[in-house]
Every structure is written in structure tokens, then in C-alpha cells.
Amino acid sequence: MGAERHPAPDHEVVVIGAGPGGIAAGVKLTRAGVEDFVILERADEVGGSWHENHYPGLEVDIPSLAYQYSFARNPHWSRLFASGAEVRRYHVAVARRFGLYPHLRFGTTVAAEEWDEDRHCWALRLADGGVLTARFVISAVGAFISPKLDPGIAGLDRYRGRIQRPSDWDDDYDLTGKRVAIIGTGASSVQITPAIAGKVGSLAVFQRTPVWCLPKPNPRIPRAVRWALGVPGVQAGVHGAALVAVDAVVRTMSNAPMPVVRPTLRAIDATAIRGYRGLLRLMVRDPGIRVGLAPDYGPIAKRPTLNTGYLLAFNRDNVDLVTTPIERFTEQGLRTTDGVEREFDMVVLATGYHVFSDPETYTPGLVVGSDGLDLGKYYTEHGLQAYESVSLPGLPNRWTLVGPYSWTGSGWHAFVEMTADHAVRAISEARRRSATRVAVRQDAHDAYHRRIYRNGAAMRYYLTELNAHVPTYYRNSQGDSTYIRPTGFFSARRAHHRFPFTDYDFDRRTA
């Protein structure tokens, strides 16, 4: 009777998302001996943002050696900073190499997650109306959840020209000689601008906030160097040295006393701002454009970018910088608040993403756990928080690979590996104990959050006081900096690999 009343879930583990995190989770589950898992992906291939994005000029912003898994190091990167197409091929190759395709289910969007306390499992309601149940869930939806389809500018539906978005670029559209506008100056705009400037008839970059953009030499990697990178241990050593440097900066910032932090950060920002203005004098001819491109905020208050061609593009006769705010779209183009209307054949909406560190990203009703805990409402009322960035007491059997305070200053692959390790370690222990319900203890969660919030004091000062005037996704609408983990890379990795099992309650359904 009990077996009929409580049938087994459809799968032991469901992973949501097949981007870098989902691939890492799949590999870790396979290595842990878990065979009954499925990876749900809304797109038609693995890679996440690196599959969806294929706009002109797409490249990684950190060296290729730091943008890969420790268990699948690639000695064959063609350039210091790999192209988007090369990164896309890498993810496909890793998924194939580790046998993940039989576990993948493409074209599947999870519309809601509901915890079933009686059965100790999750019911995943799919966009097509289906329901999939799982004992354990690993959410690997990534950092940039979905593009902001509404740029917040009136009249978008009136515009009769072509709209392009970095996440849904139409490669068949011929840009030759076209009048083009780009709205936004984030990472995608910085790459698209120089990539298309030589093809279009005219290009207007509409800027709300100037961006920090440093030159990025991107040489081809010589054959001899690639051979050396194939020697066991070489890539790990180079990457490890870089992580040591990043770790030292983060740890120093999180542990330094605030009376030292405040004047130090003010001095660093002031020096950097002066230095960047000197760089602009070297790279941009027009004095007026130089003034428009000069940030008045610190170099890490917004995501800094690297691209040699971006600043140089403004020396072209067909490229213009527009700093007057946009009032609205018109049928033929855009009208700014000074009454000037410009006509465009194409407008690129490089206006950003809904990010994991924003409470608004978590829609009420999307994830509902035990005792009716609604993740969206909880984050709105209590702020973003999670034990080791991956789990909440009210969400049993569920881990998030990119959660509050999760980014460690490393490449994405390095930190989703460690959060995947945490989830799989907890699942493996549950299997060893024949436990059907695993939830982090409230006291362990609260103690962790107090510590992580205390360590984040310097970052909050930097983002909410020193650079409060600049819009940035490093600071969310609640005035908190939940994007960055203020403990250092190696401390985070140790914690994910060695968290005490006593921080979790392991229970077994008896009915």
C-alpha cells in the first residue's frame, strides 16, 4: 500500500540547465556513480549563454586557460582569449567526452518547482504542461538568467526597423551600409561595436554610463606553447598561480579593518580614474568624446571590460557617441530628450540580463519548498542568502550552483565546479545513509550568513557608498552586494569540499 501511495520519483536527480554549471554537475554525478539523472535544457544544445549568444565579436574576457574545467583542460585554444564559437565547441566536446548526451533533454523549460513533503521529492512543472518528479534537484540555471526583453524605453512596439539582441542575433541580416544604433555600453556592446563599425554605414552608441574598457591584446597561441600546455600539470600550475593572486586581493579586501579600507579604496579609485583619462587621451582623438567616455566611478564598481577596438572605434568618421538620454522609440528610430530624432535601420538592445543576485529575478511561485516557503517572497522579505551559496533550510534536496554570494573572482567554470561538488557530496552522503530528505540546518545556515555578510562590509562600502551613484548589477535593489563571495577562492573551495555533514539533517521517509 505504501509503495502505491508514494511511488518512486521519475529520476533520482534532475539538473536544471545545461550551461557550464549543468555540464559540471553532470560530470560530477557520473563520477560519483549516480546513473539516474537527467539534465533539462530550454535550448537545443549545451553551453548556456555561450550557445545562445553568437553576436559579432564575441570572446571571453579572461584568458582561455582560466575559462575551462579542471577535469577537461584544453591545450588547443587558438588564442589567448577564445572566441565565442570556440568556447561553444569546447562545451559540446566536454559533454560528449563525458557521456552526458543520453542524460540531456533539450527544449524543456521548467515553469515551477514544488516540494512534496509526503513523498520527499520535487515536482517540476514544465512549460509544455508535463510534470517531472525528482528526489534531488540541482539548479544550474547560471548567473545571467534571461535577457531583459524590455529596455525600459517607451515606444518599442512602434519602431519599424530591425531589432537585434545579443542573445538572439540574426546572422543572416546584412549590416552593410546600414544605419545602426547600439543601446548600452556593457560587455556585449563593447564587443559588438568594433566588430561591426567597419561594415555599417553609420553607428551610434547610446551610452547611459561610460564603461571601463582596457586594451586586450589577443595573439594567436603558438604551436610550441600549445604543446607545452599539453604537458600534465602545466595548465593547472599557470591557472593556480593566477588564482593565488585573485584570492589574495579578495581576502585582503574582506579581512582588512574598515578604517583602513575606506581611505585605501578612495585613493585607488581616484588614481585609477586619472590613469584611465590618460589612456583615453592616447586612444581617442576627439576631446569631446573623451569626456563622454570617462567614468567617474571606480574600476570594479561595474563589470570592467577588455577590448582594444572599442575605444579606437570612436576615431572612425561613421561612429558617434550619444550621451543624451533616450526619450522614446519612433517609427523610424530614436528620439532623445533634447528633441533630436535619429533614423536607424537597426537598433541593438544591449541592455543587459536578469541576474542571479537580484531579488526581482526570483518570481514568486517559481520555487516553493517546505511549509510553503516561496523563494521569490523569501528573498524579497529577507534578502538573498544561502548556506555556502547553495542551499536553504526550507528547500530540502535542492542546491543552486550560482546562488547568493557565490562568485569567487575566478572563471565561471572553477566556481561552478566547486558548488557542483558541494551538491553531489551531499547527495552521495544521502545515498550512503539511504536518506530521502536532506536539508541544511537553520542554525548552520544562519551562522554562515552572518559571517559572509560581515566579510562583505568592504564590498558593500565600495558599491553602496563610494560608488553609489553608478548603476551596477554588483549591487542589487536591496543595496547589497550578493554577487561576490567575500572569502577568497581557496577558502570557498575548501568549504564546498569539506562542509560538515552535521550542518545538514538527513531523514528517511518511513511511509
Secondary structure, 3 states (H helix, E strand, C coil): CHHHHCCCCCEEEEEECCCHHHHHHHHHHHHCCCCCEEEECCCCCCCCHHHHCCCCCCECCCCHHHCCCCCCCCCCCCECCCEHHHHHHHHHHHHHHCCCHHHEECCCCEEEEEEECCCCEEEEEECCCCEEEEEEEEECCCCEEEECCCCCCECHHHCCCEEECHHHCCCCCCCCCCEEEEECCCHHHHHHHHHHHCCCCEEEEECCCCCCEECCCCCECCHHHHHHHCCCCHHHHHHHHHHHHHHHHHHHHHHCCHHHHHHHHHHHHHHHHHHHHHHHHHHCCCHHHHHHHCCCCCCCCCCCEECHHHHHHCCCCCEEEECCCEEEECCCEEEECCCCEEECCEEEECCCEEECCCHHHCCCCCEECHHHCEHHHHHHHHCCCCECCCECCCCCCEEECCCCCCECCCCHHHHHHHHHHHHHHHHHHHHHHCCCEEEECHHHHHHHHHHHHHHCHHHHHHHHHHCCCCCCCCCCCCCCCCCECCCCHHHHHHHHHHCCHHHEEEECCCC
